Amino acid sequence: MKSEDTPFEGGPMDGRVLPVLVGMTGHPPKTYRIPVPDPHGGPPTVLVYRRVPRDARGGLRFARWKYAYAPEGENGAGRKGSGRKWPWSKPEAEPDARPDAEADARPDAADPDATPGGKPDDAHG
C-alpha cells in the first residue's frame, strides 16, 4: 500500500508529520482516529482529526491534504453521520417533534379528502 507524509495541526499532535495510508484514489481517509491509552488502565481516549486541504491555492494540481484537530470528537459539532444524502434515505426527525402533533393542529385532519385551507380545487370547477 502507498502512504503519504501528512502533517497534523492542532491538538496533541500539532506539528507532527505521520505517514498515512492512501486509498485507491490517492486520498487519505477523511477522518483519522488516534487511540491514546489511559495511564490508569481505563478506556483509551480517541483523538479525532479531520482531513482538510493543505493550501487554498487553486489550479490543476493533485490535492494535498493535512489533518486538523476536531476537539468535538466523532460526529463533530452539529454533524450527523457522513453527510451523504441517498434518495432512499428517510429524513431524520427532530427529537422533540411528534408526528401526530401536526395532525392535531389542522382543522381538516378528520377528513382526509378535504382540500387544505378550504380552498377549492380543480374538481370544484
C-alpha positions as CSV (number, residue, x, y, z in Angstrom):
1,M,0.0,0.0,0.0
2,K,1.1,3.5,-0.7
3,S,1.4,6.1,2.1
4,E,1.9,9.9,2.1
5,D,3.6,12.0,4.8
6,T,0.7,14.1,6.2
7,P,1.0,17.0,8.7
8,F,-1.3,17.3,11.7
9,E,-2.5,20.7,13.0
10,G,-3.9,21.4,16.5
11,G,-4.4,19.2,19.5
12,P,-1.7,17.0,21.0
13,M,-0.3,16.0,17.5
14,D,0.3,19.6,16.4
15,G,3.3,19.9,14.2
16,R,3.9,16.2,13.7
17,V,4.0,14.5,10.3
18,L,3.0,10.9,10.0
19,P,2.9,8.5,7.1
20,V,-0.8,7.9,6.3
21,L,-2.0,5.2,4.0
22,V,-3.8,6.5,0.9
23,G,-6.7,4.7,-0.9
24,M,-7.0,3.8,-4.5
25,T,-7.9,7.4,-5.4
26,G,-4.7,8.7,-3.7
27,H,-6.5,10.4,-0.9
28,P,-6.0,9.7,2.8
29,P,-9.1,8.9,4.9
30,K,-11.5,11.8,5.7
31,T,-11.2,11.1,9.4
32,Y,-8.1,9.9,11.3
33,R,-8.6,8.5,14.8
34,I,-5.7,8.0,17.2
35,P,-6.4,5.9,20.3
36,V,-4.4,7.1,23.3
37,P,-4.2,4.6,26.2
38,D,-5.2,5.7,29.6
39,P,-2.2,5.6,32.1
40,H,-4.6,4.3,34.9
41,G,-5.9,1.4,32.9
42,G,-9.2,3.0,31.9
43,P,-10.7,3.2,28.4
44,P,-8.5,4.8,25.8
45,T,-9.1,8.4,24.7
46,V,-9.6,8.8,21.0
47,L,-8.2,11.9,19.3
48,V,-10.1,12.7,16.1
49,Y,-8.6,14.7,13.2
50,R,-10.4,15.7,10.0
51,R,-8.9,15.9,6.5
52,V,-8.7,19.4,5.1
53,P,-6.9,20.8,2.0
54,R,-3.3,21.7,2.8
55,D,-3.3,25.1,0.9
56,A,-6.1,27.3,-0.5
57,R,-4.5,27.8,-3.9
58,G,-6.4,26.5,-6.9
59,G,-5.1,25.1,-10.1
60,L,-4.8,21.8,-11.8
61,R,-2.7,20.0,-9.3
62,F,-3.1,17.0,-7.2
63,A,-4.9,17.7,-3.9
64,R,-2.6,17.8,-0.9
65,W,-4.1,17.2,2.5
66,K,-3.4,17.8,6.1
67,Y,-5.3,16.8,9.3
68,A,-6.9,19.4,11.6
69,Y,-7.8,18.5,15.2
70,A,-11.6,18.1,15.8
71,P,-12.0,18.6,19.6
72,E,-15.7,17.9,19.3
73,G,-15.0,14.2,18.7
74,E,-16.5,11.6,16.4
75,N,-19.6,13.3,14.9
76,G,-18.4,16.9,15.1
77,A,-20.3,19.9,16.3
78,G,-23.8,19.6,14.8
79,R,-22.6,17.0,12.3
80,K,-24.8,13.9,11.9
81,G,-23.5,10.9,10.0
82,S,-21.4,11.1,6.9
83,G,-23.5,13.8,5.2
84,R,-24.4,11.6,2.3
85,K,-28.0,12.1,1.0
86,W,-29.2,8.9,-0.6
87,P,-32.6,9.0,-2.5
88,W,-33.9,6.1,-0.4
89,S,-32.9,7.6,2.9
90,K,-35.6,9.0,5.2
91,P,-35.0,12.5,6.6
92,E,-34.0,12.5,10.3
93,A,-36.9,13.5,12.6
94,E,-36.5,16.1,15.2
95,P,-36.3,14.5,18.7
96,D,-38.9,17.0,20.1
97,A,-41.4,16.8,17.1
98,R,-44.3,14.4,17.4
99,P,-45.5,13.1,14.1
100,D,-49.2,13.3,15.3
101,A,-48.9,16.8,16.7
102,E,-49.2,18.3,13.2
103,A,-52.4,16.4,12.6
104,D,-53.9,17.6,15.8
105,A,-53.3,21.2,14.9
106,R,-55.0,21.0,11.5
107,P,-58.8,21.5,11.5
108,D,-59.3,19.3,8.4
109,A,-57.4,16.4,9.9
110,A,-60.6,14.3,10.4
111,D,-61.5,14.4,6.7
112,P,-58.6,13.1,4.6
113,D,-60.4,14.1,1.3
114,A,-60.8,17.8,2.3
115,T,-58.8,20.4,0.5
116,P,-56.2,22.1,2.8
117,G,-57.2,25.5,4.0
118,G,-60.7,25.3,2.5
119,K,-59.6,26.4,-1.0
120,P,-61.4,24.9,-3.9
121,D,-59.5,22.5,-6.1
122,D,-59.9,21.7,-9.8
123,A,-62.8,19.3,-9.2
124,H,-65.0,22.1,-7.9
125,G,-64.9,23.8,-11.3
